[in-house]
Amino acid sequence: MPEDRPRRRFVLDTGPLRDSADFRRLWIGSSLSIVGGQMTTFAVTLQVFQTTRSSVAVGAVGLCSAAPLILLGLFGGSFSDAVDRRRLVMVTNWCSLAVSVLLGVQAFLHLRLLWPLYVLVAVQSVIGAVGAPARRTFVPRLLPAGQVTAGVALNQLSFQIGLMVGPAMAGTVTAAGGLRLCYLADVASFTGTLYALARLPPMPPQGGTARPGIAAVAEGLRFIRRRPVLAGVFLADLDAMVLGMPFALFPALNAAHFGGAPQTLGLIVAAPAVGGLVGTAFSGPVGHIARPGRALLIAVTIWGAAIAGFGLTRTLWLALALLAIAGAADTINVIFRATIVQLATPDRFRGRVTGVDFVIGAGGPQLGNFRAGAVASLTSPATSAVGGGLAVMLGAGLIRLALPAFARHAGPAAAEERAH
């Protein structure tokens, strides 16, 4: 159908949903689980605040979640290179379901205790650190190389929608029946994923397995060091997130530049997510880029420029537009990064390399927000945002100079062009 080609060049390619029943079932189930997970995140945060009226106590929830992900993500990757990944993800999903049930139980019992919440959040995070790297290896096993980019983009779309829909649904459900209904909704959301996983074929690592542990993790890190393409991907993401993450500056910049109204802060916080959703919806051209490494660096540069511009402007509509552009650029960066990681890594290393990607994705923004806040306390919020954005742009240029093979890296589109 020739008339479809121009539209597909600009709009998200939904081909994987049509062509692969396994991917379609997994995508639908995962989308439901993301919404359910966001509802639980909302419920835990609100329950802790209602119990303590303390922002420090609420912040401790994030610490309980982030620390296991960062500390154990690499080892989770080594596990996924040692066993049947489909079975590992199935087991971790059943464990996550059990944690969600326990969260629901404590809500129904009206315990009003903090330690069960903190413990359950930490356990859920440990389970995620083990299962998430394995789950990320599914796309290149379920789809041909030419559709991997589209599959990654669809997963990113699911994630963006979940971030927006989950909290909104949680607020409505909580108002109607209390926090316990949020936990029940999360429990119910596991049904689709568990069904999809049960229908998948076995997925042992191809090309041999590796015994999980420190030696396997070290082997994976050596593999990345020997591959400029992978090293470039991870350095570019660290450059964007550690030097440019601005979220910790939003309240201060809202107060300093835009009047400080809570409604305005809500718009500022939502703007990157809106841009990310739009960027994903119109990510069709991403799959046709012949040099994805170079394109990724351009996306990182755009992110940095938009963050710097946001720090400079005192006009609200322009600030929101720049944050939306930053969100779209970040989403495109994520799609390029995930595609390169999956296609440039042999399957027997894919779990460990994906584990590194997972740790960087979880830890980079946290470090970036800390950096932004620390620099703002020494200078000003605007200086922190502008300096961070400019540093991101400089870092992208240095990565291109230091790793020319990364910028020249040819993706699936280049191979298709050569074939024709």
C-alpha positions in Angstrom: 0.0 0.0 0.0 2.2 2.9 -1.2 -0.1 5.5 0.2 0.8 4.3 3.7 4.5 5.0 3.4 4.6 8.8 3.9 2.4 8.6 7.0 4.7 5.9 8.4 7.7 8.1 7.9 6.3 10.5 10.5 3.9 8.7 12.7 4.8 5.9 15.2 5.2 2.6 13.4 2.6 0.1 14.8 3.8 -2.7 12.6 5.1 -4.8 15.6 1.6 -4.9 17.1 0.1 -6.2 13.9 2.9 -8.6 12.9 3.8 -10.3 16.2 1.0 -11.7 18.5 3.6 -12.3 21.2 4.8 -8.7 21.2 1.2 -7.5 21.0 0.1 -9.5 24.1 3.2 -8.4 26.0 2.7 -4.8 25.1 -0.9 -4.7 26.2 -0.1 -6.5 29.4 2.8 -4.3 30.2 0.8 -1.1 29.5 -1.8 -2.2 32.1 1.0 -3.0 34.6 2.6 0.4 34.1 -0.7 2.1 34.9 -1.1 -0.2 37.9 2.4 0.5 39.1 1.9 4.2 38.9 -1.2 3.9 40.9 0.7 2.1 43.6 3.4 4.7 43.6 0.8 7.4 44.0 -0.9 5.5 46.8 2.3 4.8 48.8 3.4 8.4 48.5 0.1 9.7 49.6 -0.2 7.2 52.4 3.2 8.1 53.8 2.4 11.8 53.7 -1.0 11.2 55.3 0.6 9.2 58.1 3.5 11.6 58.8 2.8 15.0 57.2 6.6 14.9 56.5 8.2 15.6 53.1 11.4 13.9 54.4 9.4 10.7 55.1 8.0 10.9 51.5 11.5 11.4 50.1 12.6 8.3 51.9 10.3 6.3 49.7 12.3 7.3 46.7 15.5 6.3 48.5 14.1 2.9 49.3 13.2 2.4 45.6 16.3 3.9 44.0 19.0 2.3 46.1 18.3 -1.4 45.2 17.9 -0.6 41.6 21.3 1.1 41.4 23.1 -1.4 43.6 21.6 -4.6 42.2 20.8 -3.8 38.5 24.2 -5.1 37.3 23.7 -8.4 39.1 20.2 -8.7 37.7 21.7 -8.5 34.3 24.1 -11.3 35.0 21.2 -13.5 36.2 19.3 -12.9 32.9 22.4 -14.2 31.0 22.4 -17.4 33.0 18.8 -18.7 32.8 15.7 -18.8 30.7 14.7 -15.1 30.6 11.1 -15.7 30.1 10.9 -17.9 33.2 12.9 -15.3 35.2 10.5 -12.6 34.3 7.6 -14.8 35.1 8.9 -15.5 38.6 9.7 -11.9 39.3 6.2 -10.8 38.2 4.6 -13.3 40.5 6.8 -12.0 43.3 5.8 -8.4 42.4 2.2 -9.5 42.5 2.7 -10.8 46.0 4.2 -7.5 47.2 1.2 -5.6 45.7 -1.1 -7.9 47.5 0.7 -7.2 50.8 0.5 -3.5 50.2 -3.2 -3.9 49.7 -3.5 -6.0 52.9 -1.8 -3.3 55.0 -4.1 -0.7 53.6 -7.2 -2.7 54.4 -5.9 -3.3 57.9 -5.3 0.5 58.4 -1.9 -0.2 60.0 -0.7 3.4 59.7 2.9 2.2 60.1 5.8 3.4 57.9 8.2 0.5 58.1 6.0 -2.0 56.2 5.7 0.5 53.4 9.4 1.1 53.2 10.2 -2.6 53.4 7.7 -3.5 50.7 8.9 -0.7 48.4 12.5 -1.9 48.8 11.5 -5.5 48.1 9.6 -4.5 45.0 12.7 -2.6 43.9 14.9 -5.6 44.4 12.6 -7.7 42.3 12.6 -5.1 39.6 16.4 -5.0 39.6 16.4 -8.7 38.9 13.6 -8.9 36.4 13.9 -5.6 34.4 17.2 -6.4 32.5 15.8 -9.7 31.4 12.5 -8.2 30.3 14.3 -5.6 28.2 15.9 -8.4 26.1 12.6 -9.6 24.8 12.2 -7.1 21.9 15.0 -8.3 19.7 13.9 -11.9 20.3 10.3 -11.2 19.3 10.9 -8.9 16.4 13.1 -8.8 13.3 16.0 -6.3 13.4 14.1 -3.9 11.1 11.3 -3.6 13.6 13.3 -3.3 16.9 13.3 0.5 16.8 9.5 0.5 16.3 9.1 -2.0 19.2 11.3 0.2 21.5 9.2 3.3 20.5 6.0 1.4 21.2 7.3 0.5 24.7 8.3 4.1 25.3 4.8 5.2 24.2 3.3 2.7 26.7 5.6 4.1 29.5 4.7 7.8 28.7 1.0 7.0 28.7 1.3 5.1 32.0 3.1 8.1 33.6 0.2 10.3 32.6 -2.8 8.0 33.1 -1.8 6.2 36.2 -1.6 9.1 38.6 -4.8 10.6 37.2 -6.7 7.4 37.6 -5.2 6.9 41.1 -6.5 10.3 42.2 -10.0 9.5 40.9 -10.0 6.1 42.5 -8.7 7.4 45.8 -11.4 10.1 45.9 -14.1 7.4 45.2 -13.0 4.6 47.5 -9.7 5.3 49.3 -6.1 4.2 48.7 -6.8 0.5 49.1 -8.6 0.6 45.7 -5.4 1.8 44.1 -3.5 -1.3 45.5 -6.3 -3.6 44.3 -6.2 -2.0 40.8 -2.4 -2.7 40.7 -3.0 -6.4 41.7 -5.6 -6.7 38.9 -3.2 -5.1 36.4 -0.8 -8.1 36.6 -3.3 -10.3 34.8 -2.4 -9.2 31.3 1.3 -9.5 31.8 1.2 -12.9 33.4 -1.0 -14.2 30.5 1.3 -12.7 27.9 4.4 -14.2 29.6 2.7 -17.6 29.8 2.2 -17.6 26.0 5.8 -16.7 25.2 8.3 -19.4 24.0 11.3 -20.2 26.2 14.1 -17.6 25.9 17.4 -19.0 27.1 20.4 -16.9 26.1 21.7 -17.7 22.7 25.4 -18.5 22.3 25.9 -19.9 25.8 25.2 -18.9 29.4 27.3 -17.2 32.0 27.4 -18.1 35.7 25.8 -15.1 37.6 28.0 -13.1 39.9 30.9 -10.6 40.1 32.9 -12.4 37.4 30.0 -12.3 34.9 29.4 -8.6 35.7 33.1 -7.8 35.1 33.0 -9.7 31.8 30.0 -7.6 30.7 31.8 -4.4 31.6 34.9 -5.4 29.7 32.7 -6.2 26.7 31.2 -2.7 26.8 34.7 -1.1 27.1 35.8 -2.9 24.0 32.7 -1.7 22.0 32.9 2.1 21.3 29.3 2.1 20.2 28.1 0.8 23.5 30.5 3.0 25.5 29.2 6.0 23.5 25.6 5.2 24.2 26.1 5.1 27.9 28.4 8.1 28.1 25.9 10.2 26.1 23.1 9.2 28.5 25.2 10.1 31.5 26.1 13.4 29.9 22.4 14.2 29.4 21.1 13.1 32.7 23.9 13.9 35.2 24.7 17.3 33.7 21.3 18.4 32.4 18.5 16.9 34.6 16.5 20.0 35.7 13.6 18.6 37.7 15.0 19.5 41.1 15.1 23.1 40.0 11.4 23.3 38.9 10.0 24.7 42.3 12.7 27.3 42.7 12.6 28.5 39.0 8.8 28.6 39.2 9.1 30.8 42.3 11.8 33.0 40.8 10.6 33.4 37.2 6.9 32.5 37.0 5.1 33.7 40.1 5.3 30.5 42.2 1.7 29.4 41.8 1.1 25.6 42.3 -0.9 25.5 39.0 2.1 26.9 37.1 4.4 24.3 38.8 2.0 21.6 37.6 2.3 22.8 34.0 6.1 22.9 34.3 6.3 19.4 35.7 3.9 18.1 33.0 5.5 19.8 30.0 8.4 17.3 29.5 6.0 14.3 29.7 3.7 16.0 27.1 6.7 16.5 24.8 7.8 12.9 25.4 4.4 11.6 24.4 4.3 13.7 21.3 7.9 12.7 20.4 7.0 9.1 20.7 3.8 9.4 18.6 5.8 11.0 15.8 8.9 8.8 16.1 8.3 7.1 12.7 11.5 8.6 11.1 13.7 7.2 13.9 13.6 3.8 12.3 14.9 5.2 9.0 18.0 6.9 10.4 21.1 5.4 8.9 23.5 6.7 11.6 21.7 6.4 14.9 24.8 7.2 17.0 25.1 10.6 15.4 21.4 11.2 15.7 21.5 10.3 19.4 24.1 12.9 20.0 22.0 15.5 18.1 19.1 14.6 20.4 21.3 15.0 23.5 22.4 18.4 22.2 18.8 19.5 21.6 18.0 18.4 25.2 20.9 20.5 26.5 20.0 23.5 24.5 16.3 23.4 25.6 17.3 23.1 29.3 19.7 26.0 29.0 16.9 28.1 27.3 14.5 27.1 30.0 16.9 28.4 32.6 17.1 31.8 30.8 13.5 32.5 29.9 11.0 34.3 32.2 8.1 33.8 29.7 5.9 30.9 30.8 4.7 29.8 27.4 8.3 29.7 26.1 9.4 27.8 29.1 6.7 25.2 28.6 7.6 24.9 24.9 11.3 24.4 25.7 10.5 21.8 28.3 8.3 20.0 25.8 11.1 20.1 23.2 13.5 18.7 25.9 11.0 15.9 26.7 10.7 15.0 23.0 14.4 15.0 22.6 14.9 12.8 25.7 12.3 10.3 24.4 14.1 10.1 21.0 17.4 9.6 22.9 15.8 6.7 24.8 14.6 5.1 21.6 17.9 5.4 19.9 19.8 4.2 23.0 17.6 1.1 23.5 17.8 0.2 19.8 21.6 0.5 19.6 22.1 -1.5 22.9 19.8 -4.3 21.8 21.1 -4.7 18.2 24.8 -4.1 18.9 25.0 -6.7 21.7 25.2 -10.5 21.1 22.4 -12.3 22.9 24.7 -14.0 25.4 25.8 -10.6 26.7 22.5 -8.8 26.3 21.3 -9.3 29.9 24.4 -7.8 31.4 24.6 -4.9 28.9 21.0 -4.2 29.4 21.6 -4.3 33.2 24.2 -1.5 32.8 21.6 0.4 30.7 19.1 -0.1 33.5 21.4 1.1 36.2 22.4 4.2 34.2 18.7 4.9 33.4 17.8 4.6 37.1 20.8 6.3 38.7 21.6 9.0 36.2 18.6 11.2 36.8 18.9 10.9 40.5 22.6 12.1 40.3 21.5 14.8 37.9 18.9 16.2 40.3 21.4 16.1 43.1 24.0 18.0 41.0 21.4 20.5 39.9 20.3 21.2 43.5 23.9 21.4 44.7 24.9 23.9 42.0 21.8 26.0 42.6 22.6 26.2 46.3 26.0 27.5 45.5 25.0 29.9 42.6 21.3 30.2 41.6 18.7 27.9 40.0 19.0 29.7 36.7 22.7 29.4 36.7 22.4 25.7 37.4 20.0 25.1 34.6 21.9 27.2 32.0 25.3 25.8 33.0 24.0 22.2 33.0 22.4 22.6 29.6 25.6 24.1 28.1 27.7 21.4 29.7 25.5 18.7 28.1 26.0 20.3 24.6 29.8 20.4 25.2 29.8 16.8 26.4 28.0 15.6 23.3 30.6 17.3 21.1 33.5 15.8 23.1 31.9 12.3 22.9 31.7 12.7 19.1 35.4 13.7 18.9 36.6 11.0 21.3 34.5 8.1 19.8 34.2 8.7 16.1 33.1 5.1 15.6 30.0 5.8 17.6 29.0 8.7 15.4 29.6 6.5 12.3 27.7 3.6 13.7 25.3 2.2 11.0 21.8 1.1 12.1 19.4 -1.3 10.4 18.3 1.4 8.0 21.8 1.6 6.6 21.8 -2.1 6.0 18.4 -1.9 4.2 19.7 0.9 2.0 22.7 -1.2 1.0 20.5 -4.2 0.3 18.5 -2.1 -2.1 
